[in-house]
């Protein structure tokens, strides 16, 4: 799968939006950022936040993961990488980054920040 296809699987949204009734009922700090259907399977969605861009990934099992959208190696946009099970391949140098812990697979070293993410009633919620 080429870089162009990986880019087509990524989209940008903003985390600062109007609070809805559904969101008001959620736990404090959690923000609804999109619907699950808006994140392509084996793809990512980028959310702009005060900490920087956060990539929300969806794997083939519909599990969700959220990482700071920067590879620990050279800062490549992980959201444009290829999702494989519970890892994403950085589009710049093919480093494999764990979606659960943000760590680079050996022999590479480094990690990126992980954020809590959950799905409720078809919506995706992020804790930043």
C-alpha positions in Angstrom: 0.0 0.0 0.0 1.6 3.3 -1.1 1.9 6.5 0.7 -0.9 8.1 -1.4 -3.4 5.4 -0.3 -2.3 5.8 3.4 -2.9 9.5 3.1 -6.4 9.0 1.7 -7.2 7.0 4.9 -6.4 10.0 7.1 -8.6 13.0 7.8 -8.4 16.0 10.1 -11.0 17.1 12.6 -11.0 19.6 15.5 -11.4 18.6 19.1 -13.0 21.9 20.1 -16.7 21.7 19.3 -20.1 22.3 20.7 -21.0 20.0 23.6 -24.1 17.9 22.8 -26.5 16.3 25.2 -24.8 12.9 24.7 -21.4 14.5 25.6 -22.8 16.2 28.7 -23.7 12.8 30.1 -20.1 11.4 29.7 -17.4 11.5 32.2 -15.6 14.8 32.8 -12.7 15.4 30.4 -13.8 13.0 27.7 -14.6 14.7 24.4 -16.6 13.2 21.5 -14.4 13.7 18.5 -16.3 11.8 15.7 -18.4 8.8 14.9 -16.7 5.4 14.6 -17.8 5.3 10.9 -15.6 8.4 10.3 -12.4 6.5 11.0 -11.6 4.0 8.2 -10.9 0.5 9.2 -7.0 0.1 9.1 -6.8 3.9 9.0 -6.6 7.0 11.2 -8.3 10.3 12.0 -6.4 13.3 13.2 -7.7 15.5 16.0 -6.1 18.9 16.6 -5.5 19.5 20.3 -3.5 21.8 22.5 -0.9 19.1 22.9 -0.5 18.8 19.1 -2.2 16.6 16.6 -3.5 13.3 18.0 -4.1 10.4 15.6 -6.9 8.0 16.4 -6.4 4.6 14.8 -8.9 1.8 14.1 -7.7 -1.7 13.4 -9.4 -4.6 11.6 -11.0 -5.7 14.9 -12.6 -2.2 15.3 -10.3 -1.5 18.3 -9.4 2.1 18.8 -6.0 3.6 19.8 -4.8 7.2 20.1 -1.2 8.4 19.8 0.5 11.8 19.4 0.8 12.0 15.6 4.6 12.1 15.7 7.0 9.2 15.2 9.6 9.2 17.9 12.3 8.7 15.2 12.1 11.8 12.9 8.6 13.1 13.8 6.8 11.6 10.8 3.0 11.7 10.8 1.9 8.3 12.1 -1.6 8.9 10.9 -0.3 8.5 7.4 1.2 5.1 8.2 -0.1 1.6 7.5 -2.1 0.0 10.4 -1.3 -3.6 11.0 -3.2 -5.3 13.9 -1.9 -3.3 17.0 1.0 -1.5 15.2 1.4 1.3 12.8 4.3 1.7 10.3 5.7 5.2 10.2 5.5 6.5 6.6 8.9 8.0 6.6 11.3 5.2 7.7 8.9 2.2 8.3 9.4 2.1 12.1 6.8 -0.1 13.7 5.1 1.8 16.6 2.9 -0.1 19.1 -0.7 1.3 19.1 -1.2 0.2 22.7 1.9 1.7 24.3 3.4 4.1 21.7 6.8 2.3 21.7 9.0 1.5 18.8 9.6 -2.2 18.1 13.1 -3.5 18.7 15.8 -2.9 17.6 14.5 0.7 17.3 14.0 2.7 20.4 11.7 5.6 21.4 8.1 6.2 22.1 5.3 8.6 21.4 2.5 9.7 23.8 -0.6 7.5 24.2 -4.1 9.0 24.9 -7.1 7.2 26.4 -9.8 6.6 23.7 -13.2 4.8 23.9 -16.3 4.2 21.9 -19.8 4.8 23.3 -23.0 4.6 21.4 -21.2 4.7 18.0 -19.2 7.8 19.0 -15.5 8.1 19.6 -14.4 9.8 22.8 -10.9 11.1 23.5 -9.4 12.1 26.9 -6.7 14.8 26.3 
